[in-house]
Amino acid sequence: MTTFNRLYRAPKFHLCIHTGNEDHIDFEPAEHRKTQYTFVSYGTGKFHAFTGDDHEVITNAGNEELIDLRKFINSSVVIKASGNYRIISFNSWRKTDVWRGRLLEQNETQISSKHQTSVIVCFKGTFVISGKEVPELAYVELKPDKIYNIDSSNSFVGFFEEGYA
Amino acid sequence: MKIIVKIIEYLEDTQQIVVKFCRKNAPKSIDEYPAGAIDVNRLETVYDSQCLVESIMKIGYPTIQKQESNETPLTENDDIATIEGTDLRDYVGKIFESDSRMMVDRVTRKMKKIIIDDDI
């Protein structure tokens, strides 16, 4: 088996986890794409996006990072792995949904959002927010304008806000 | 899914056929779909009828997929509900949707939510 796909559903978004081997090639047509961001947990490879006659390439060097893929939501894409890999995509349920996301800095100690819907997703490791431990591939919802104490020093955590504040 | 094609015209001068495509169970007659021309040299005409028809269908298949995604669902079918719980009594009378490709190649599960505010 060269790849294993798993999907985690939440009411406002879903994650797709792809785990595969070196040299695996995956294709996703534009009509199926709802990916807003992709977190690279490990692995190296290239992401090719085809939009009309244009072709863009994004290369991952192997470090954990959150790649902004929002502008490719209507593109067909090919992913070519050059090493064993695990990637986690943050997807909306509709292409037209608007999300903005970033990885938390590991030294951030407080977080808040003005958005009506904002979520924190644990991509790798475990983090603590308001005294509660959040394991890998779990999430929390934040209340607007409330300040939360957070410790994500041992993890990679995505912070996503829906819509325009 | 069954797909159908209707050959509207054979243009011998230009060596083209004019065709219409749709799904066999489309919501309207194939005559109501737009026609398009295909060059005969793109078709398998040297073997048998099945090869010929399939070579036409292969050209039309993307058009049929586009028709399906562009069709407006009936209002009665488009009132999609969202429910977090799994109590089947809450589901009665409501409509839910899934992408059919999700049925074949993926394991899906509900994502774990950690409650940090009692009222969210």
Boltz contact constraints between the chains, C-beta under 6 A:
constraints:
  - contact:
      token1: [A, 5]
      token2: [B, 106]
      max_distance: 6.0
  - contact:
      token1: [A, 6]
      token2: [B, 107]
      max_distance: 6.0
  - contact:
      token1: [A, 7]
      token2: [B, 106]
      max_distance: 6.0
  - contact:
      token1: [A, 7]
      token2: [B, 108]
      max_distance: 6.0
  - contact:
      token1: [A, 8]
      token2: [B, 111]
      max_distance: 6.0
  - contact:
      token1: [A, 9]
      token2: [B, 110]
      max_distance: 6.0
  - contact:
      token1: [A, 9]
      token2: [B, 111]
      max_distance: 6.0
  - contact:
      token1: [A, 10]
      token2: [B, 111]
      max_distance: 6.0
  - contact:
      token1: [A, 129]
      token2: [B, 116]
      max_distance: 6.0
  - contact:
      token1: [A, 130]
      token2: [B, 116]
      max_distance: 6.0
  - contact:
      token1: [A, 132]
      token2: [B, 114]
      max_distance: 6.0
  - contact:
      token1: [A, 132]
      token2: [B, 116]
      max_distance: 6.0
  - contact:
      token1: [A, 134]
      token2: [B, 114]
      max_distance: 6.0
  - contact:
      token1: [A, 138]
      token2: [B, 112]
      max_distance: 6.0
  - contact:
      token1: [A, 138]
      token2: [B, 114]
      max_distance: 6.0
  - contact:
      token1: [A, 139]
      token2: [B, 113]
      max_distance: 6.0
  - contact:
      token1: [A, 140]
      token2: [B, 114]
      max_distance: 6.0
  - contact:
      token1: [A, 140]
      token2: [B, 116]
      max_distance: 6.0
  - contact:
      token1: [A, 141]
      token2: [B, 120]
      max_distance: 6.0
  - contact:
      token1: [A, 143]
      token2: [B, 117]
      max_distance: 6.0
